[in-house]
């Protein structure tokens, strides 16, 4: 019975990652505000890290990043490593995570998106001698962070409910083993 719930968990997480990837790369580029779109993969990675811990955050983050790496055409492994670390860092907050309190998730998602933006700037722009971080910060990183945080509210609650459903199912299957 435990294997069945693990497979169910994996299928659900893969579905969430793919849906988030499609929203980020297909749907929301047409719904840009101020020239930016929200980063759904940061929302998913940070949420799973907070809710399920460092290990799950790393796995979900690595999956999100690898998917983005395959389809972005940039440096292979950059996004996989970046999202892996974001998931890992978010996992440290599992001990102080309370599902219905929205402050911590919004702060972590916003912080993760800022870290993401700065690292992407460093790797993709600074090494190419494009030194205008002030412009990039005000025209890309901060607007994207605001948009991501606003969009993250309903997405976070959806992921929270899915997580509760998975936990409830996992507890039921572990009780049946006793």
Secondary structure, 3 states (H helix, E strand, C coil): CHHHHHHHHHHHHHHHHHHHHHHHHHHHHHHCECCECCCHHHHHHHHHHHHHCHHHHHHHHHHHHHHHHHHHCCCCCHHHHHHHHHHHHHHCCHHHCCCCCHHHHHHHHHHHHHHHHHHHHHHHCHHHCCCCHHHHHHHHHHHHHHHHHHHHHHHHHHHHHHHHHHHHHHHHHHHHHC
